[in-house]
Amino acid sequence: MKTNYQNNLLGKTYGQLNHEQKQQATRIVLAAYFNSLSNSTTAITKTTGLKHSLVCRIITLEITPGRDLRSLKAQYTLNHKQKAKSLLGLSNKEKQITNN
C-alpha cells in the first residue's frame, strides 16, 4: 500500500518537486541509504520506488565529500526513521527487519 506522499513523488524528477516534496523525498532516500546493507542508488531506487535520477540527485546533494556522515545518519535514522517507514508503507515484517 502506497501512501499519498509516495504517490506524489513517484515518476517525478528533482526539478518537478516543490520544497515540501523535496524534503519528503530526501527523508525517504536518506533513511533508505542509512538503513540498507547496499548503499547503491539502484538498491535504494528499488526499495523506495522513486525515479533513479531523483535518488541520484538527492544522494549527490546530501552525501558530499568531507561531510560528517555520522551526524547526518543520526539525523535521518533517529528523527525520521518511523516517519520514513510510514512514508514507504513498509509492512510490519519489513519494519522488524530494518530495526534489527
Order of alpha helices (4+ residues) and beta strands (2+ residues): alpha-alpha-alpha-alpha-alpha-alpha-alpha
